[in-house]
Amino acid sequence: MLSVDNLTRHFGRTAAVDRVSFSVERPAFIGIIGRSGAGKSTLLRMLNRLTDATAGEIRFEGRNVLALKGAAKRAWQSDCAMIFQQFNLVPRLDVVSNVLHGTLNRRSALATVFNLYPRADIYRAIDILDRLGIAEQAAKRAEALSGGQQQRVAIARALMQDPKIILADEPIASLDPMNAQVVMDALRRIHEEDGRMVIANLHTLDTARRYCDRVIGMRAGRMVFDGRPEQLTTGVARDIYGADASFSEQATSTSIEALDRVARAAMAETELI
C-alpha cells in the first residue's frame, strides 16, 4: 500500500530525515519512536505533504505522492489525515463545527465562508463523536473540554475525512496517563474496526509495545530499527535513544502502574535519607 524510498529532508546542511526507506503492504498500526529531534515529526509531515521532501519517493497504491499538486495534493491530504499533539482545534467553535472542518477539502468556498454543512454531514459528525464517547459534548465550545476530550475531537475531525491513513504526531504527549490510554485505545479500535492504517509518533516504549503491530526507531534522522514490538528490548531502546546503561523505561512510561512504581521508589528513597 505504502512505499517510502530514500526519503530525505535537509534544513540547511542538517538532514532532519536522512534516506529513510520502508514499505507497508497492508493496513497496520505503526509506531515511530526516538528522542526529540530524531526526525519523527518531519517524516510524518512529508507523508502528509505539509513539508516538502529534499529527495526520495513516497508511493501510495501506485501513486507518486510527492508529484501531486493542486486539487490532487489536497485530495491526498484528505486520504492521509493528520492529528497533532496540540489538537489544532478552533477553541471558540463548538465541538461539532470542529469535527465538520474535516470536510473542508471537499466543500465549496461559499459553503466554507457561510459555515454551511449538509444535514447528513452533521449527523455523521455526531455519530463519530458518539463512537468516541463524547457525543454529549457536541454543543460545547472546544475550549471547555479537557485535553483528552479535545484530542478525541481531533480524531473525530480526522475521521470525517474518511482517510485511508491516519498520521498522529505525538497524540498523547500532553495528556495524563488516563486520557493517554483512552486516546490510544480509540486509535487502536479505529485501526481494527475500520481497517485504516495508523502511523503514530510516540515518546514512550510501553505505549509502542502495547498498541503497535510494528515499531520504527529513528535516531538523528536515520531509521535504526524496524521490527515487531516484542523485539524492542531495553538494549535496542538504548541504541535508538543513544542512552547509556542508566536508561530507565519507567521514567518515561505513560502507564499508571509504572508511574506508581516510580513514585513509590522515590518515596522510599526519601525515607532513607
Disulfide bonds with the S-S distance in Angstrom:
none
